Amino acid sequence: MIEFMGKQLKNPLIASSCFATENVANVLRLAENGVQGAILKSCADYERGEVIGKREFAVDPTTGYTYASSPFKAEILTMEECLKMMQKLRSLTEILLIPSVTAASLSPEDWIPACRKLEKAGADGIQLDFFYMGNLIGTDGLSRRTVTLLRELNSVLHIPVMPKLNISLPKDYIMPLLVEGGVQYVSLLDSVRSPYLRKTDNAYHISDCLDAETTSCFGHWQLPLTIGYTYTAAKYGLKVCAGGGITCADDVQKLLAAGAVTVQSATFLTRYPDRGNNLLLSN
Ligand SMILES: Cc1cc2nc3c(=O)[nH]c(=O)nc-3n(C[C@H](O)[C@H](O)[C@H](O)COP(=O)(O)O)c2cc1C
């Protein structure tokens, strides 16, 4: 058994915040197939309004790189949607339920009300998603503001917060700040903003199908980065839910060997919601 956020897990597999965890039916399907926890699709306290643009996917057939593009309003759950999903799931499943919250700034008042509501709805912990805030390096007082946010969240919540890291937050910079902020858990690794490349007439060019500024790239190539972040986080005593690039049981073993307590998958579990077992050693 593995202990994570106060629950005993039969295996280390958790579903990442993504399509696979954006509605009740998807999460229950994962739970029926042995997945021990779900980090719910990120939510924000905002009003959706009109959605301009659509969700798109592309897979480069030669490299296997996977790209996705989506406007914020088509992508991010509203607080009401997430709370409804959280309450429904809590009444239907015992797996770890970890909603994910994003906000427009590092000010604690932008995060605390949303996190409190989700705690009240039965969350086991809360993932803090900084992806939509762009590249934070260069923000005035980033270290101090990060530590203040984490300390304030920890002082008002009774459940753990788990920041989600992306490569815009260098590992040797961010880990000591998480420790200083009183954080015990860390989630990694988020997808990477990237232009979508296409090859025609033997030349690469930026695709006009997916938006070059908002497209994310994710997949198998992330694994070495994930291993590096995992190793560093574990060195700082953090409990890591490690993912980004997991495609098979061997990848999972590498992350556990690097110090992860649990592992998370988005792409694999979105494509194969019934095959989580393939990521576990005994299968
Ligand atoms: C379509 C899609 C939507 C995603 N949405 C979120 C999100 O809302 N919040 C979040 O923290 N990560 C999100 N992610 C990132 C994943 O959780 C994960 O970090 C990334 O895809 C790398 O893992 P993988 O190699 O298993 O796909 C999303 C990924 C994909 C593919």
The ligand as an ORCA input file, in Angstrom:
! r2SCAN-3c Opt
* xyz 0 1
  C      -5.672     17.973    -23.633
  C      -4.894     18.254    -22.398
  C      -5.418     19.089    -21.430
  C      -4.687     19.366    -20.275
  N      -5.227     20.150    -19.316
  C      -4.570     20.358    -18.146
  C      -5.165     21.095    -17.098
  O      -6.285     21.595    -17.190
  N      -4.449     21.242    -15.958
  C      -3.200     20.705    -15.793
  O      -2.607     20.857    -14.728
  N      -2.609     20.007    -16.781
  C      -3.257     19.817    -17.950
  N      -2.671     19.086    -18.952
  C      -1.286     18.592    -18.781
  C      -1.293     17.150    -18.287
  O      -1.873     17.065    -17.008
  C       0.131     16.574    -18.231
  O       0.896     17.329    -17.330
  C       0.849     16.554    -19.589
  O      -0.033     16.196    -20.627
  C       2.024     15.578    -19.576
  O       1.618     14.273    -19.232
  P       1.417     13.095    -20.328
  O       2.723     12.881    -21.000
  O       0.933     11.912    -19.552
  O       0.388     13.589    -21.303
  C      -3.389     18.802    -20.109
  C      -2.872     17.967    -21.093
  C      -3.602     17.679    -22.215
  C      -3.007     16.735    -23.227
*
